[in-house]
Amino acid sequence: MILYTSFDEISRPYGLLIGNYDGVHTGHQDVLKDFVKACERQNILPVLLTFKEHPKFFFQPQAKNFKITSNERKRSLLFQFGLSHLVEFIFDENLQKHSAREFLEQYIFNQKNLKFMALGHDFALGSGKEDSLNLCKELASQRGIPLSLHKSFMQAEQIVSSTLIRNLLDEGELSRANKFLGRNYLLEGHVVRGKQIGSKELVPTINLNFDPRRKIPKVGVYATFTKIDGRYYHSITNIGHNPTISSGNLKTVETFILDFSQDVYDSEVSIEFLEFIREEQKFDSLDKLGEQIKLDVEKVRNYFKKINRPHLALVGKNIKHSQSQNIYERLLNKSISYDLLDYESESEIAPADGLLKKYDGFSITAPYKTHFLRESEVTCDYKKAVNTVYKKDSNIYSTNTDLLGCEEILLKLKASNILVLGDGAMAKMIEYLGTKLGISVKIISRRNELLDKLDQFIGNLPQNSLVINSCSRSYEFKFKTNSHLIVWDLNYNADSAGWFSQFSNIQYFDGIGLLELQAKYALKHWNLDSK
């Protein structure tokens, strides 16, 4: 995600979408998909203008219980749906004083690189009661800028909106709220010490310290997933005032993680809310409360036995930046559990058979793509590295879905020359594909001094050559050239994307497209594509 504070920072033609997009719900997703496709057809950058904080917090600085998503989560979701360029304005007294016309003329339509504009059905801005939509139509028409108006998005006979989702959370209607979000409602924070009555006399719970501006579901008990250090656990969460134990009004979020005994105080955790179990109650004694908790836990265990939620994993090293879960959830149109199995050394990796007993399937990324070769039968032509392991008829197989995805992309690009930066497993696989497809491939190792003179070397490439960066995220992937090139960064690095966006002679794309293809092929091998 590339963040801007001003449109002056964008040097290429772009299309513009405006809105808060709190929640990035299914209605937002529908707008985003159409907008990104429209920008792709016009070969312009898709850009969203939003506010760093919702204007509500300017007018009501102490407001609580409102935001559906954190800023970081919202950016991640926007990126998942194709928005990698985001302009964030700070809503302050200066902006508040502007009428809709003043805002549009001074900030939006005075930009020479604005080539297209799209608006949601409920678009409105300005301090007065002006008709923002008609103003946009008027100003866009005067400047010859195409403008598209997206209709309201209906789902289950409801117009999907952030307000609708907030109301459903207030009512404890989690299954409906999650349906309209397109994923489970999630609350993040870090674990703090509570009164520890539960750990001593009832069940051990973790207490979540969360942003008070975030929307908190209705007081009560919920079936939840808790994610700690990249791994998911079944859990039960109570939102409320602990009336049996306390007489105060402080609302807390307490979670009991099933079959879990680690000390996670001060850890960052996220809690996904799945199903409302019961109202919060005041009991006559701790014993009575303990009896009810046992019943709640049993009910939650039965709930988890019934839900059809894929449980996948990624084996790798330093993989906290992985975008794979978002992609699998988008392809499956449902929430999944996706564990990041981050191993410091190869000796720590669990056997494939054990992993497949726990997970519906698992993927492998660098530096462990050769690890499972000896534990599985490789089913693709390329036998030197695998990234997907699956079970069929009690036998363990592996394949390389990166190979399938890369071949599909290379056939579309039709490049006759490829330069690959980095000499790891991906580089060797691309070299193999080059031989198969009749494409000239040159590989430069990070240890090669040519990488220090990359501008000069790139300048000697034939026009319309393909440059692929297969180096790790730590490599600063940037160069200058006047040549017309295609640049494919197998990472998804905002700094690199921002750098290359300034060159009209460079067609840049990141590794998300390959991840999507890899995921589609992997789901087929795991027999999850039609579930």
SEDRENSE-857792 format. One record per atom (N, C-alpha, C): x, y, z. Coordinates in steps of 0.02 Angstrom, whole numbers, plus 50000, padded with zeros to 5 digits. Layout:
BEGIN
XYZ;...
//
This chain:
BEGIN
500424994050000;500005000050000;500445006250000;500315010849953;500685017149949;500235022749976;500465026050029;500075031250061;500305038150038;499845042450020;499995049350003;499605054050049;499865059950058;499495065050095;499255070650049;499465070349986;499265075349936;499255072249867;498805074649825;498775072249756;499395074449716;499735079649739;500335081949704;500885076649704;500835071849750;501345066549754;501245061149700;500675061249666;500535056149615;500725058849547;501215055649516;501495058349453;501195055149391;500765050149399;500475046849340;499725048049337;499425047249278;498695047749272;498345042849318;497785045049348;497445040649396;496695041649393;496345036549416;495625036949428;495525037849503;494965040949522;494865042649592;494195040249618;494225037449678;493645035349716;493685038949783;493125041249810;493135045049873;492665041649923;492895040849985;492455038150037;492835036050099;492465034850153;492775032550215;492945025150213;492515021150183;492615013950175;492755010450241;492415012550294;492475009150358;492135002350354;492524997150366;492264990350363;492444986650300;492544990350244;492674987250179;492204981250171;491554982450178;491054977250175;490904975150103;490424970650093;490284968050026;490044973449978;489704978450003;489514984049960;490114987949937;490574989349983;491204992649964;491594988349914;491624981849928;492004977349885;491744977349814;491094977849806;490784978049740;491004984349703;491004990049738;491234996349708;491974995849689;492374993249735;493094992849724;493264988549663;492944982949657;493084978449600;492934981949534;492354985249530;492174988749468;492644994449454;492834998149507;493275003949499;493965001749475;494244996649505;494914994249486;494904991749414;494384988149395;494334985749326;494294991549276;493914996649294;493855002549250;494525005949242;494905006449295;495575009649291;496055005349250;496014998749258;496444994349219;496304995049145;495664995649126;495494996449056;495785002849027;495845008049069;496095014549046;496855015249058;497155010049088;497875010149102;498065016049147;497665017149200;497805022449248;497815019449318;498115022949366;498155020549435;497475021149469;497255015949504;496655016749546;496845019749613;496555025449630;496735029049692;496095030249733;496145029249798;495595030649843;495775036549888;495335041349892;495405046849940;494965045350000;495275045050058;494905043850119;495195048250174;494915047850234;495175051650290;495545047050337;496105049550365;496495045450411;496065043250470;495655047750494;495155046050545;494475048350520;493965044650537;493285046450517;493115053450542;492785057650501;492605064450523;492215064550588;491875059150606;491505058850669;491955060650728;492595058650725;493035059750782;493295066950784;493185070750731;493335077950734;492775081450772;492155079650756;491585082850788;491465080150858;491655073850870;491565070750935;492215067250956;492705071150979;493375068250994;493365062451043;492875062351088;492835056951138;492375051251117;492175051251055;491705046051031;492015039151038;491595034351056;491815027451064;491345022851027;491555016551021;491115011250996;490835012850927;491285014250879;491055016350812;491425012850755;492085013050754;492465010750696;492415003150687;492245001150627;492184994050611;492874990950601;493324994650571;494004992050559;494524997050584;495094994350606;495664998550622;495955001350558;496345006550562;496655009550502;497085004450465;497485000750504;497944995750473;497544990350437;497024987850470;496604982650441;496254985250378;496004991350380;495664994150322;496134994550263;496744996850274;497234997250220;497374990450190;497444985450234;497574978650210;496994976050168;496384977350189;495804975050151;495744978750084;495874985150084;495854988950022;496374986249973;496964984749998;497494981949957;497274975149928;496934971249969;496684964749947;496224965349887;495844970849884;495374971849829;495644976449774;496304977049771;496614980349714;496804987549723;496674990549783;496854997549795;497534997949828;498044999449789;498724999949817;498955007149823;498525011949804;498695019049808;498145022549848;498335025349905;497855028249951;498075035249971;497625040149961;497735046949985;497335047750049;497685049350104;497355050250168;497395057550190;496815060750193;496775067550219;496625067350294;496865072350329;496685073250399;496095078050402;495545075850429;494955080150434;495055084950492;495155091350477;495285096350528;494825102450517;494955107850555;494535113750551;494535116750481;495115116550449;495165119350381;494705115750332;494735108950333;494305105150287;493575105850307;493445106250371;492755106550394;492395112750369;492765118150360;492475124550339;492305124750265;492605120150226;492485120250154;491785117850136;491485121350089;490875118750059;491065113150011;490575109449989;490715104049941;491055106649878;490805112349852;491095115249791;491815117249803;491945120649859;492625122849875;493105116849879;492875111649913;493295105749921;493445102549853;492935101649813;493035098249748;493475102449702;493375109049702;493775113349657;494495113949680;494615114449745;495285115749771;495705109449779;495385103749790;495765097649805;495705092149752;495145091949717;495015086249673;495115088049599;494715092949575;494695094149503;495235099049479;495695100949523;496255105049501;496875100949485;496795094249484;497365089749473;497395087649399;497965089049368;498035087549296;498035080049282;498225075949331;498275068649319;497625064949333;497105068549356;496455065349366;496125064049298;496015057649282;495745055849216;495075052149219;494875050349280;494255046449286;494025046949360;493375046849371;493115047249439;492525042549447;492495039149504;491935034749519;491655036549588;491005036049595;490675037849658;490195032349680;490175031249746;489685026649773;488995029849774;488475025749785;487785028149780;487615033349833;487965033149891;487805037649946;488335043149954;488675044849900;489205049849903;488945056549927;489275059549976;489095066150002;489685069150039;489795075650031;490325079050069;490165086450073;490545089950116;490455097150123;490095098850187;490205105050210;489905107250273;489185109450265;488975110950204;488295113250193;487855107650169;487285109450139;486805104450116;486825103850040;487395105650010;487445105549937;487365098449910;487145097949849;487075091549815;487765089649788;488135085649826;488815083849808;488845080049742;488365075649731;488375071649671;488295075849608;487815080349608;487715084649549;488295089449539;488605091649594;489195095849588;489765092149553;489855085849573;490375081749541;490235080849467;489615079549451;489425078749381;489575085149341;489405090849371;489505097349338;490255098549327;490655097849379;491375099349375;491735094349330;491535087949333;491845082949290;491685084349217;491065086249204;490865087749135;491245093749108;491335098949149;491705104849127;492415103249108;492705098349141;493415096649130;493515090449086;492965087749060;493015081949016;493245075649050;493085074949115;493295069049154;492705064149159;492775058049134;492235053149140;492065051849213;491425051249228;491205049949296;490725044049297;490845039449343;490415033449348;490075033349416;489425032049417;489045031749480;488855024449492;489065021749549;488915014849566;488255014349603;487845009649583;487195008749615;487285005549684;486775006249727;486805003149793;486844995549785;487194992349831;487314985149828;486814981549873;486414977149844;485914973449881;486164966449896;486054964249957;486224957349977;485704955150028;485404949350015;484874946750059;484334952150069;484164955550015;483634960650014;483784966550060;484424967750071;484644973450112;485144977550073;485104984250079;485634988550053;486204988250103;486774985750082;487334984750127;487674991450141;487774992950205;488094999250224;488464998250290;488915002750305;489275002450369;488785003350427;488285007650419;487785008750471;487395002350486;487214998650433;486864992350442;487284987550484;487924987050468;488364982350504;488454984550577;488524990950589;488574993350659;487944991450698;487364992350667;486734990650701;486694983150715;486904979050668;486884971750679;487364969750735;487944972950740;488404971550795;488094973550862;487744979150862;487394981250923;486874976250945;486584972750897;486054967950912;486324960850923;486974959950917;487264953250925;487134948650866;486924951550810;486784947550750;487424946350711;487864942250739;488534941350710;488514937650643;488094932650636;488094928950573;487874933450516;487394937950528;487184942550475;487714947950463;487994950650517;488514955750509;489104952850470;489294946750486;489864943550451;489704942350378;489084940650364;488884939650294;488964946050253;488754951650283;488794958050247;489514960750246;489914958850295;490624960750294;491014956650242;490784950550229;491154946050185;491714942450222;491704942750288;492204939550331;491954940150402;492304937150449;492104937650519;492324944350549;491904947050593;492084953250627;492684951950672;493154956650670;493794955550705;493954961550749;494204959950809;494414965050857;495134963550877;495574968550870;496284967550886;496474971450949;497014969250980;497284972751038;497844968751070;498054970751129;498554966851164;498294964551231;498574959151257;498334955951317;498594959551379;498144961151424;498324964451487;498094960151545;498364961351603;498174957451662;497514960051690;497074955351706;496444957151738;496484955751812;495914954251843;495904952951915;496134945851932;496194941651880;496444934751886;496004930251929;495374932351938;494904928151974;494754921851933;494694922851867;494544917251824;495084911951825;495714914051820;496264909251817;496334905451883;496104908351938;496174905152003;495574900752021;494964903252004;494364899752028;493904897251973;493984899751911;493544897651857;493944894851799;494014898551745;494434896451689;494914902251673;495514900851651;495994906251635;495774909951573;495744916651577;495544920651520;496074925851504;496064928151442;496494933851424;496044939951418;496294945551441;495924951851439;496214956151382;495774958351338;495994962051279;495964969551292;496524972851282;496544980251284;496474982651212;495914985851196;495754987551127;495634995051120;495654997451059;495515004451044;494785005851061;494635010351108;493945011651128;493505014451072;493825016751018;493435019350961;493145013750918;493415007650928;493175001950888;492484999850909;492104997250861;491434994850874;491464988250914;491114988050970;491094982051011;490404978851004;490384972350989;489724969050983;489334969351049;488714967651044;488254967551101;488544963751160;488394966051220;488604962551281;488334955451280;488774950651295;488574943651294;489164939051283;489014932751271;489514927451263;489514925151190;490104924251162;490184922651091;490664916851079;490524913051026;491024908450999;491504912550956;492144911650967;492644915750933;493244911550911;493614914350865;494294912050849;494774917150878;495314914750908;495834919250933;496484917750896;496804922950869;497424922150832;498004924950873;498494920750887;499084922750925;499704920350888;500174924850876;500794923050842;500674919250778;500164921450740;500044918550674;499644912150675;499404909850733;499034903550737;498344904550767;497864900650743;497174901250764;496994896050817;496564898150864;496334893650917;495584894750927;495234889250943;494534889750961;494484893251029;493974897451036;493924901151099;493204903251112;493084905651173;492444908351193;492574915151226;492194920151205;492334927051227;491724930151261;491844933351317;491314936951352;491434944551345;490934947951321;490934955251320;490444957751373;490684961751419;490214964151469;490544967151530;490174966851586;490364970351646;490524965651704;490534959051691;490674953951742;490244955151805;489574955151798;489144957051855;489194952351915;489394946051904;489464941451960;490064943252003;490584946051971;491224947352005;491294954752023;491034959251980;491154966351988;490504970251987;490494975952022;489904980252022;490014986551979;490594986951946;490754992851906;490434992751838;490524998151800;490234998751733;490744997751677;491364996051696;491874995251645;491724989151601;491694990351536;491564984951489;492224981551470;492254975051476;492864971351461;492734966151406;493284964051375;493264958651326;493734953251351;493444947751375;493834942251405;493744935951364;494284932351351;494254926551308;494584920551343;494224914951341;494494908551364;494674904551301;495314902851293;495554899251235;495544891851251;495174887951213;495104880851226;495764877151216;495914872651262;496494868251256;497144872251246;497234877351286;497804881951278;498044883851347;498714883751357;498974885151424;499574889951424;499724893151368;500304897551365;500164904251399;500694907351425;500654914051453;500744918951395;500224922851380;500254927351322;500144934651343;500274936251405;500214943251426;500674947651385;500414953451365;500764958451324;500794956451250;500534950651232;500534948551161;499994952251122;500124953151058;499604955851013;499164950050990;498524950850997;498054945650976;497484948650935;497134944450898;496524946650864;495994941450877;495384943850885;494814939450901;494284940150848;494094934550817;493564934550767;492914932250801;492384936150793;491744934550824;491314930650774;491084924750796;490734920250750;489984919750764;489814918650827;489114917050844;488954919450915;488374922550922;488144924550989;487884918351025;488124917251087;487944911251125;487384912651175;487474917851215;486964919551265;487074926651291;486574929151326;486624935651359;487084935051420;487384940651440;487764940751503;487274940351561;487464936551613;487024935551670;487404936851735;487034938551787;487314938951854;487104932651893;487604929051920;487474922951956;487544924052031;487234919652070;487244920352143;487924918852173;488334915052137;488984913152164;489454911452107;490094911152124;490594909052075;490484901852053;490234897752098;490094890752080;489564890352026;489034894352034;488504894551983;488784897051916;489194902351920;489514904951860;489944899551827;490334895851868;490764890551842;490364885151806;489774883351834;489354878351802;489114880751733;488934887251730;488704889951666;489274890251615;489864891951638;490444892251592;490574885351561;490504880051601;490594873251575;490094871751520;489464873951531;488944873051479;489114877051417;489354883251427;489544887551370;490104884351329;490604881751365;491174878751331;490954872751290;490514868651319;490274862751283;489884864851220;489484870151227;489094872651170;489564875151115;490094878651135;490564881251086;490954875651053;491144870551091;491484864751060;491044861551007;490414860751022;489944857850974;489864862350913;489864868850925;489814873650869;490404872750821;491004872150848;491594871450805;491604864850767;491274859750795;491234853250760;490794853850698;490324858450700;489824858950646;490034863650590;490434868750605;490584873750553;491064870950502;490964872950440;491404870750385;491894876350370;492434876650407;492934881950398;493604878850381;493864879950322;494504877050303;495064879450351;495504874750366;496084876350409;496714874950368;497044880350347;497634879850304;498244882650341;498824881550313;499444884050344;499964885750292;500434889950312;501004891850270;501634890350309;502084886450279;502734884950309;503254889450278;503634892950319;504144897450292;504544900650348;504884905950330;505304909650378;505194917050367;505084920750422;504954927950418;504354929350372;503784926450388;503204926550343;502614930550371;502744934850419;502194938550450;501854943350400;502194945050345;501904949650295;501474946050243;501394939550251;501024935650200;500324938350189;500124938850125;499444940950106;499004935050087;499264928950096;498914923050071;498234922050101;498154923150166;497504922050197;496974926350164;497124932650153;496644937150120;496434934350052;496914931650015;496774929149948;496344922949951;496514918249996;496104912150002;495384913950023;495314918650068;494644920550091;494244923750034;494584927649993;494224930749936;494024925449886;494454920649872;494294915449823;493744910849848;493754909349913;493254904749942;492624908349963;492664915049967;492094919049990;491874916950060;492354915450103;492214913750172;492844914750214;492754915450279;493334915950323;493654909150332;494314909150341;494674902950352;495154903850411;495394898350437;495954898550484;496594897450444;497074901750454;497684901350414;498284902550460;498614897150478;499174897550525;499824899050488;500214903650516;500874905150489;501384901250530;501654895950501;502134891550535;502834894150519;503054898750561;503674902450549;504254898750584;504664895250545;505204891250573;505884894650562;506274894950615;506944897850611;507424893350573;507334886750580;507784882050546;507384876150520;507664872750471;507334867150439;507204861450487;507634860650537;507574855150585;506944855650628;506644861750632;506054862750673;505404860650638;505424859850572;504814858650534;504514851850549;503864851750562;503514845550577;503454841250514;503384834650522;503314830250463;502674831850424;502694830650359;502124832150316;501504828350338;501574822050357;500994818050378;500654821150439;501054823550487;500764826650546;500414833150529;500694837050484;500384843350465;499724842150428;499694836950387;499084835550350;498534832550393;498714829950451;498204827750499;497874833650532;498244839150540;497984845050573;497654849850524;497934850350463;497704855350415;497384852150353;496924855850321;496634853450258;497144853650202;497654857550210;498194858050162;498694863250186;499304862950160;499784868150178;500234869750119;500474876050120;500934878550069;501624879550099;502114880150056;502804881250078;503094887150040;503444891450075;503794896950042;504524896850063;504914901450036;505634901650049;505764902250124;506294898850147;506804895250109;506714887650111;506094885350117;505984878250130;505634874550073;505704876950011;505334873949956;505614867149934;506194865349959;506464858749943;506374853850000;506134856250057;506124852150118;505694845950111;505104846550080;504634840950079;504714836450018;505234837449979;505354833249920;505444825949941;505784824849996;505924817950017;505334814650053;504824818550070;504244815850106;503634815050062;503694816749999;503104816749956;503284814749885;502774812849847;502854811349776;502684817549736;503164820149698;503064826249661;502654824849598;502114828549588;501664827049532;501724831849473;502184836849477;502274841349420;502944839749385;503034842449325;503634841049286;504264843749320;504194849349354;504774852449387;504864849149455;505434845849466;505534841649525;506004844749577;506224850949566;506754853649610;506484857649670;505854859449669;505554863249725;504794862549722;504484862449780;503754862049784;503494867349833;502874869149824;502584874049870;501884872149895;501634866349875;500974864049895;500994856549911;500754854649970;500754847649991;500034845550004;499844839649981;499164837249990;499144829749997;498584827150018;498504819950029;497954817249985;498074811349957;497564808149915;497644800649922;497094797249939;497104790049948;497664787849996;497724791550051;498214790150104;498944791350084;499054793650023;499734795150000;499854802750002;500484804750014;500664811850017;500984813949951;500704819149922;500944821749858;501144829149867;501534831549820;501704838649819;501754841049747;501674847549739;501724850549673;501974857649679;502064860949623;502294867849624;501774872049588;501314874949626;500804879049595;501074885849572;501654887849598;501984893849571;502174892649498;502384886549483;502564884749414;501964885749368;501384883249389;500784883849348;500584891149339;500614894849394;500434901949391;500914906049349;501564904849359;502074908449320;502014907049245;501894900849228;501824899149157;501234902749127;500684902949164;500084906449139;500224913849127;500574916949174;500734924149168;501224925449112;501744921349106;502244922349054;501944921548984;501484916948977;501154916048912;500754922248893;500454925548942;500064931648929;500524937548912;501094938048946;501544943748936;501914943448869;502054937448845;502384936448780;503054940048774;503424940448829;504094943448828;504594938548797;505054941248757;505554936848726;506204936648766;506284941448813;506884941648855;506674942848928;506994939148973;506844939749044;507494940549082;507504945549127;508054946349174;507774945049244;508074940349280;507844938549347;508374940849397;508154944749446;508594946949500;508504942149558;509054938949580;509024933849631;509114927049600;509414922349638;509564915749609;509284910149653;508734911449688;508424906349730;507974901649691;507534898249728;507104893149698;506644896049644;506384902149654;505944905149604;506324906649540;506934909249547;507344910949488;507484904649447;507654899249481;507804893049446;507184890249411;506614891049443;505994888749413;505824892849350;505934899349354;505804903649296;506284901949239;506904900349256;507384898149205;507144891849171;506874887249210;506594881049183;506014882549134;505574887249154;505014889149111;505254892549048;505784896649055;506064899948996;506284894948944;506624889748966;506834884448920;506234881048888;505734879648928;505134876248903;504754880448852;504724887148865;504334891648822;504744895048768;505394893748766;505814896848715;505954904148729;506024906048793;506164913048812;506874913448840;507234918448818;507914919448844;507884922048915;508224918748962;508214920549033;508924921549058;509054927249090;509694928449123;509564929649197;509964926549239;509884927049312;510484930749340;510344935649384;510874939249419;510794938049494;511304935349524;511294934049596;511374940549634;511104940849696;511204946649738;511944947549755;512314942249748;513034942649763;513434945449704;513084946149647;513424948549586;513484956149588;514064958649569;514184965849571;513744969649521;513444965949473;513004969249425;512394972549459;512184969749516;511614972649551;511774979649577;512424980949587;512624987649609;512624992649551;512614990049490;512604994249430;511974992749389;511424991849424;510824989349392;510554994249339;510575000749353;510325005649303;510675004749236;511335004049239;511725003349177;511554996749142;511504991449180;511364984949150;510664984749120;510174987449157;509474987549133;509424991549068;509814996949063;509795001249004;509994997748940;510354992148946;510574988448887;510084982848867;509554982148904;509074976948887;508664978848825;508454973948786;508014975448729;507354978448754;507044982548711;506404985448728;505884980048744;505444981548792;504904977048812;505144970548844;505754970748870;505994964948909;505624964648975;505634958849006;505314957749070;505854957249124;505804961449175;506264961349232;505884958549292;506124953049320;505794949849377;506224950349439;505944952949492;506304953149556;506084947249599;506544942449609;506394936749652;506784936949717;507114942749730;507494943549792;507004944149851;507264943549911;506854944049971;506634951249981;506174952350028;505894958950041;506424963850065;506984961350090;507504965850116;507884969450060;507834966749999;508194969849942;507814976049919;508154981749912;507844987949888;507814987749812;507224986049786;507134984949715;506934991549681;507434995049653;507315001349618;507845002149564;507645005049508;508125006949457;507815012249412;508225015649372;507995020649325;508155018349254;507705019749208;507845018049138;507365022049093;507585023049031;507155026148981;506845020848935;507055014648945;506795009148904;506085007348924;505705004848876;505045002248890;505104995048915;504944994048979;505034987549010;504404985449048;504374978949058;503864976149103;504234974049166;504004976349223;504324974849287;503844970849331;504074964949351;503674960549392;504034959349458;503764962349511;504054961549577;503684955949613;504014950349625;503684944649656;503504945949729;503774951249757;503554953649822;502954958249813;502714961149867;502194966449864;502434971949909;502944975449884;503294980649922;503044987549901;502764991249949;502474997749933;503005002749909;503605002349937;504135006949917;504315005949843;504384999649823;504554998149753;503985000249707;503364998649727;502785000449686;502745008049677;502865011649731;502855018949728;503405021649683;503995018549686;504565020749645;504395019949571;504165014049552;504055012749481;503435016149454;502975018349497;502375021749474;502525028449440;503125031249453;503285037749423;503525037149351;503635030949326;503905030049259;503345027649212;503175031849164;502655029949116;502895024649067;503555023749062;503835018849016;503885011849046;503695011249110;503745004749144;503055002249163;502904996149142;502284992849162;502454988549223;502214990649281;502394987249344;501814983249372;501954977249396;501464973749436;501824969549488;501474968249544;501784964749600;501604957349600;501744954049656;501654946849660;500964944449679;500484949149688;499814947149709;499474942749657;499554944549593;499244940549540;499484933349540;500134932349551;500394925649555;500124922049617;500084925549672;499804922449733;499094920049721;498704923949684;498004922049670;497984915649627;498404915349576;498424909349534;498674903349573;499194904449613;499464899149655;498924896449701;498544900949730;498014899049777;497464895049742;497274897249682;496754893649645;496954886449631;497584885549607;497824878749594;497884874649658;498114877849712;498184874249776;497504871849802;496994876149797;496334874249821;496054868149784;496214867649720;496004861849681;496334855449708;496974855849724;497334850049750;497074848149820;496844853049858;496574851649925;495834850049923;495544849849863;494824848549854;494384853549893;494604859749893;494234864949928;493924869949879;494064869449816;493854874549769;493104874749759;492744869349773;492014869249762;491634869049828;491984869549885;491634869049950;491364875849970;
//
